[in-house]
């Protein structure tokens, strides 16, 4: 039984290695066309600061009402932006607490450095809150 379990674990490790390799290859390909992809990102956030704040606040620990409270925004506005960001492929639901979905950024955030871009563009902290003295858009 132990030998069988070891074989299964070995196969799983091999599969994980292949998945990691595919992810690294995809990240490389995305970075090769970074200008094109960042144009798409800019279009998603062109409406201004609020959507960027909602995106940044979606850290894998908060649901709609928690993000709204964290950013001092109205829940319907946050819900709308979360839906758009999920539809655009930037956010995913990673957990559910009762009836509340918990949102997080997808790995493409790190690949294209979206958080870094939004923080600089809108003078925001990585949690979505404004930097003191930051510009308003």
C-alpha positions in Angstrom: 0.0 0.0 0.0 2.8 2.4 0.9 4.6 1.7 -2.4 1.3 2.5 -4.3 0.9 5.7 -2.4 4.5 6.7 -3.2 3.8 6.1 -6.9 0.7 8.3 -6.8 2.6 11.0 -5.0 5.4 10.8 -7.5 2.9 11.1 -10.4 1.3 14.0 -8.8 4.6 15.8 -8.4 5.4 15.1 -12.0 2.0 16.6 -13.1 2.5 19.6 -10.8 5.9 20.1 -12.5 4.3 20.0 -15.9 1.6 22.5 -14.9 4.2 24.9 -13.5 6.2 24.6 -16.7 3.0 25.4 -18.8 2.3 28.4 -16.5 5.9 29.7 -16.9 5.6 29.3 -20.7 2.3 31.2 -20.8 3.8 33.9 -18.6 6.7 34.3 -21.0 4.4 34.5 -24.0 2.2 37.1 -22.2 5.2 39.2 -21.4 6.5 39.0 -25.0 3.2 40.8 -26.0 3.1 43.0 -22.9 2.3 46.2 -24.7 -0.7 44.7 -26.4 -2.0 43.2 -23.2 -1.4 46.3 -21.1 -3.5 48.2 -23.7 -6.3 45.8 -22.9 -5.7 46.4 -19.2 -5.8 50.2 -19.6 -9.1 49.9 -21.5 -10.6 47.8 -18.6 -9.6 50.5 -16.1 -10.2 53.6 -18.3 -13.3 54.5 -16.4 -11.2 55.7 -13.5 -10.1 55.1 -10.1 -13.0 53.2 -8.5 -12.6 50.0 -10.6 -8.9 50.0 -9.9 -9.6 50.3 -6.2 -12.0 47.5 -6.2 -9.6 45.3 -8.2 -6.8 46.0 -5.7 -9.0 45.3 -2.7 -9.9 41.9 -4.0 -7.1 40.1 -2.2 -8.6 36.7 -1.6 -9.9 37.5 1.9 -12.8 39.8 1.1 -16.3 39.5 -0.4 -18.4 42.3 -1.9 -19.6 43.8 1.4 -16.1 43.6 2.9 -14.5 45.3 -0.1 -17.2 48.0 0.0 -16.6 48.6 3.7 -12.8 48.6 3.3 -13.0 51.2 0.5 -16.0 53.1 2.0 -18.0 52.6 -1.2 -21.6 51.5 -1.9 -22.0 47.7 -2.2 -23.9 47.9 -5.6 -21.0 49.8 -7.2 -18.5 47.4 -5.9 -20.6 44.4 -7.0 -20.9 45.9 -10.5 -17.1 46.4 -10.8 -16.4 42.9 -9.4 -18.7 41.4 -12.0 -17.0 43.3 -14.8 -13.5 42.4 -13.6 -14.4 38.7 -13.3 -16.0 38.8 -16.7 -12.8 40.4 -18.1 -10.8 37.5 -16.6 -8.9 39.5 -14.0 -10.6 38.2 -10.9 -11.9 34.8 -9.7 -13.9 33.5 -6.9 -11.6 31.6 -4.6 -13.9 30.8 -1.7 -17.4 31.3 -0.4 -18.5 32.2 3.1 -22.1 31.5 3.5 -23.7 33.4 0.6 -20.7 35.7 0.1 -18.1 35.0 -2.6 -14.5 35.8 -1.9 -12.6 37.4 -4.8 -8.9 37.3 -5.7 -6.7 38.3 -8.5 -5.7 35.7 -11.1 -2.0 34.9 -11.7 -2.0 37.2 -14.7 -1.8 40.1 -12.2 1.8 39.1 -11.3 2.7 38.2 -14.9 1.7 41.6 -16.3 2.3 43.5 -13.1 -1.2 44.9 -13.1 -1.2 45.8 -9.4 2.0 47.8 -9.8 0.6 49.6 -12.8 -2.7 50.5 -11.1 -0.9 51.7 -7.9 1.3 54.0 -9.9 -1.4 55.2 -12.4 -4.0 56.1 -9.7 -1.8 56.8 -6.7 -3.2 53.9 -4.7 -1.9 51.5 -2.1 -1.9 47.8 -3.0 -5.0 47.4 -0.8 -6.9 49.9 -3.0 -6.9 52.8 -0.6 -5.6 56.2 -1.8 -2.0 57.3 -1.1 -2.0 60.5 1.0 -1.8 63.4 -1.4 -2.5 61.2 -4.4 -4.2 62.6 -7.6 -7.9 62.0 -8.1 -9.2 60.7 -11.5 
